[in-house]
């Protein structure tokens, strides 16, 4: 925690943006330093990530690849994304592509789930279960998934 708490703000901001690309969240995480523990950092992240505006949610997911696809850009976020989606195997690629397309047609944005620990089949089941959500409810679900992803990425960033 000490290196996170003492890191120069200019170095920390881009790393936090890799965790959750919402400037208001990044500002809150920087302003909240020092954090006494990982638990305190994660609690602050959870509070700051809840209630994102629709525009913030849509902006944050713009940098995420579709489930089952590789991120087009390099860097830390792409590495984390590959690890997070490791439960997807090539035999599910066509089903995931079709499910992603149906979801995008329905909601106008990519399907996002905190994929860590989920198999491709579990992600497909999750996507299917969310298809009947009203669009405003689905954006809140995506907000919750972004908060989970941010927490996992903060842990990776800190090295815990």
Beta strands, then each sheet from edge to edge (+ up, - down):
end
